[in-house]
Amino acid sequence: MLIYGVDPGFTGAVSLYWTETGKLECYDMPTFKNPKGKTLINLHELLRILSNEADESCLAVVERVSAMPGQGVSSTFRFGQGYGQLEMGIAACKLPIQYVSPAVWKKHFGLNRDKGVSRGLVTQRLPQYAHLFARVKDDGRAEATLIALYAAEKIISSKCYCN
């Protein structure tokens, strides 16, 4: 099965994890700057990443997020807009979707809020792909991959997802 692990946000990522082979691909959230200098999601590139051209059995697992206290109105709106675009991209590609809260998947791995720890854990779990998580800014890739691994270990193994 192909699992799409998704860490939403402009600095997030999408990881593709094949449960049978252990193959992994990671993509930083595709973004660009608009003429006013605001970061936006590159929707065409996102659709390319999410397309399941081989028509494999798959599941998209997206981190369920919410507004954070102290965040500005404009940034909250932009984040929500990007989250909705991500959901629409998943729907457009006809991928079944499940949501998981950060508290649930992080508890599964014994993690806290330190994103560096996430990078370290995924490097331990998948040492052959350590190069994908080498930079500090690769924390989105690490978290997307851990979401995919969580899905492989908890959701797929218990068959508690629906198409």
C-alpha positions as CSV (number, residue, x, y, z in Angstrom):
1,M,0.0,0.0,0.0
2,L,1.1,3.6,-0.7
3,I,0.7,6.0,2.2
4,Y,0.9,9.7,1.7
5,G,1.9,11.3,5.0
6,V,1.1,15.0,5.0
7,D,2.5,17.7,7.3
8,P,0.4,20.7,6.2
9,G,1.7,24.3,6.0
10,F,4.0,26.3,3.8
11,T,7.0,24.7,5.5
12,G,5.4,21.2,5.6
13,A,5.9,18.3,3.3
14,V,4.4,15.2,1.7
15,S,6.0,11.8,2.1
16,L,5.1,8.8,0.0
17,Y,5.8,5.5,1.8
18,W,5.2,2.1,0.2
19,T,4.5,-0.4,3.0
20,E,5.5,-3.5,1.1
21,T,8.9,-2.3,0.0
22,G,9.8,0.4,2.5
23,K,10.5,2.8,-0.4
24,L,10.2,6.5,0.6
25,E,9.9,9.7,-1.4
26,C,9.7,13.1,0.3
27,Y,8.6,16.4,-1.1
28,D,8.7,19.8,0.6
29,M,5.3,21.5,0.3
30,P,5.5,23.1,-3.2
31,T,5.3,26.9,-2.8
32,F,6.0,30.1,-4.6
33,K,6.0,33.8,-3.8
34,N,3.2,36.0,-5.3
35,P,4.0,39.5,-6.5
36,K,3.4,40.9,-3.0
37,G,6.0,38.5,-1.6
38,K,3.5,36.2,0.1
39,T,4.1,32.4,0.1
40,L,1.4,30.4,-1.6
41,I,1.0,26.7,-2.5
42,N,1.9,25.7,-6.0
43,L,-1.3,23.8,-6.7
44,H,-0.2,22.2,-10.0
45,E,3.0,20.8,-8.4
46,L,1.0,19.6,-5.4
47,L,-1.4,17.7,-7.8
48,R,1.6,16.2,-9.5
49,I,3.0,14.9,-6.1
50,L,-0.4,13.6,-5.0
51,S,-1.2,11.9,-8.3
52,N,-1.4,8.1,-8.0
53,E,-0.5,7.2,-11.6
54,A,0.0,3.5,-10.9
55,D,-3.5,3.4,-9.4
56,E,-2.1,1.7,-6.3
57,S,-4.0,1.0,-3.2
58,C,-3.4,4.1,-1.1
59,L,-4.3,6.3,1.8
60,A,-3.5,10.0,2.5
61,V,-3.0,10.7,6.2
62,V,-3.1,14.4,7.1
63,E,-2.1,16.0,10.3
64,R,-5.2,17.6,11.8
65,V,-4.3,21.1,12.7
66,S,-6.1,24.1,14.2
67,A,-5.5,27.8,14.8
68,M,-2.8,28.6,17.3
69,P,-3.2,31.2,20.1
70,G,-1.5,34.5,19.3
71,Q,-1.4,33.9,15.6
72,G,-2.4,36.8,13.5
73,V,-5.7,36.9,11.6
74,S,-4.0,37.2,8.2
75,S,-1.6,34.3,8.8
76,T,-4.4,32.2,10.2
77,F,-6.5,32.8,7.1
78,R,-3.6,32.0,4.8
79,F,-2.8,28.8,6.7
80,G,-6.5,27.7,6.5
81,Q,-6.6,28.5,2.8
82,G,-3.6,26.4,2.2
83,Y,-5.0,23.5,4.3
84,G,-8.2,23.6,2.3
85,Q,-6.2,23.6,-1.0
86,L,-4.3,20.6,0.3
87,E,-7.6,18.8,1.1
88,M,-9.0,19.6,-2.3
89,G,-5.8,18.3,-4.0
90,I,-6.2,15.0,-2.2
91,A,-9.9,14.9,-3.2
92,A,-9.0,15.8,-6.8
93,C,-6.6,12.9,-6.9
94,K,-9.3,10.6,-5.5
95,L,-7.2,9.6,-2.5
96,P,-9.0,8.2,0.6
97,I,-8.1,10.5,3.5
98,Q,-7.7,10.1,7.2
99,Y,-6.7,12.7,9.8
100,V,-4.5,12.3,12.8
101,S,-3.8,14.9,15.5
102,P,-0.2,15.8,16.4
103,A,-0.8,14.6,19.9
104,V,-1.8,11.1,18.7
105,W,1.0,10.4,16.3
106,K,3.6,12.0,18.4
107,K,2.5,10.0,21.5
108,H,2.9,6.8,19.4
109,F,6.6,7.7,18.8
110,G,7.2,9.2,22.3
111,L,7.9,12.6,20.8
112,N,7.4,16.2,22.1
113,R,7.3,19.5,20.2
114,D,11.0,19.5,19.4
115,K,11.2,19.0,15.6
116,G,14.8,18.1,15.8
117,V,13.9,15.0,17.7
118,S,11.5,14.0,14.9
119,R,14.4,14.3,12.4
120,G,16.6,12.1,14.6
121,L,13.9,9.5,15.1
122,V,13.1,9.2,11.4
123,T,16.8,8.9,10.6
124,Q,17.1,6.1,13.1
125,R,14.0,4.3,11.7
126,L,15.0,4.7,8.1
127,P,18.8,5.2,8.0
128,Q,18.9,4.6,4.2
129,Y,17.0,7.8,3.8
130,A,18.9,9.9,6.3
131,H,20.1,12.3,3.6
132,L,16.4,13.5,3.2
133,F,16.4,14.8,6.7
134,A,19.9,16.2,7.0
135,R,19.1,19.9,7.2
136,V,17.3,21.6,10.1
137,K,14.6,22.8,7.7
138,D,13.8,19.2,6.8
139,D,11.6,18.9,9.9
140,G,8.5,19.0,7.7
141,R,9.8,16.0,5.7
142,A,10.6,14.2,8.9
143,E,7.1,14.8,10.4
144,A,5.3,13.9,7.1
145,T,7.3,10.6,7.1
146,L,6.5,9.9,10.7
147,I,2.8,10.5,10.0
148,A,3.1,7.9,7.2
149,L,4.9,5.4,9.4
150,Y,2.3,6.0,12.1
151,A,-0.4,5.2,9.5
152,A,1.4,2.0,8.5
153,E,1.8,0.8,12.1
154,K,-1.6,1.9,13.5
155,I,-4.2,2.6,10.8
156,I,-3.3,0.1,8.1
157,S,-2.4,-2.7,10.5
158,S,-5.8,-2.5,12.1
159,K,-7.6,-2.0,8.8
160,C,-9.5,1.0,10.3
161,Y,-9.7,3.2,7.3
162,C,-12.2,3.6,4.6
163,N,-11.9,4.4,0.9
